[in-house]
Amino acid sequence: MNIDFILPWHQPAWQHLVQRWQKGQLAHALLLSGAAGLGKLHLARNFARWLLCSQNHNPAAVRDDSEPCGRCQGCLLMKAGSHPDFLEVLPETDGKQIPIDSIRDVSSYLSLKSQFAPLQVVVIAPAEAMNKYAANSLLKTLEEPTPGTLLILVTSQLSRLLPTIRSRCQTMEFAPPERSVALRWLAAHLKNIAGVSEADMARLLVLTGDAPLAALEYAQQNALKSYDQLLASLEKLARNQADPVTEAKLWESVGLSESVKWMYLWITAMIRLKSGMGEVDNQSEWREPVLERLAPGLDNRSLFQYLDQLTGSARLVNSQVNIQLTLEDLLINWQKLHRRTIKSD
Ligand SMILES: [Zn+2]
């Protein structure tokens, strides 16, 4: 699927970067920080493509910030994935660490001269995937920047980066776009996927904290189907019409990460419903009838205690934990929570 060269909610950040380049004031290291699914890596890559297009090589001569020409040597090499002045450092697979060797490669790469462009660009994403040895190695590179180099670090977990790394980069914060902007963008990109209603789009955005690219990915994976299945399971368990151990298999098929994340969203939504905040989410009028039916039977104290358990489970997501047991435990406690509340009423 084609994604806009500059995403609508990135316009201010884009302008900022281009102006810095025009004035010769681009920092040697940038840190793009914000929630996952906002397109930060997309921006980093496209800014690299833009800088390496021969049209933009001379900052003082840059007239506009339009897309790279697509025809010059720089553009063709970028398209082929073989531009010698561009290096991208990613984990081998999602969720894996970036090892020290990859960062050593960055320093030796930066010690070479650029070949076509006036600068070398290195993108590291996600930066929090660097293990501590890799991070310490990068620190040395940041402390002694080589002229004519640009490092772009991308992170969705700023707190996991060394403070010393953070302080040596110019940080650019990315916030989710307004719901209306995200909805418009999502609608335009979902028009080829049948059966996604406007209400579904709002749900996708609520689920992803208004991160449009994450919402798009969810839609492509038909995630709302799993979402509805888990929500129905939640209700059956609350009504004692299902067995937590059996139900845990369904949750496991969706995955621990999603299960915990969605459950967290639903529990906080019920707390807000109980606090008399009306609609679960005012901005989109997001409503979940299941939650509206379940919330009155629960008390806030139990819901808050359950949130604590969910927070604990969220920490286990990328560990070696037994997923089935973790989910069984969560569902057994969810069922108990309901029984306890009913008893105390
Ligand atoms: Zn070009």
Residues whose N, C-alpha, C, O or C-beta is under 5 A from the ligand:
A	BS01	ZN	C53 S54 Q55 P68 C69 G70 R71 C72 C75
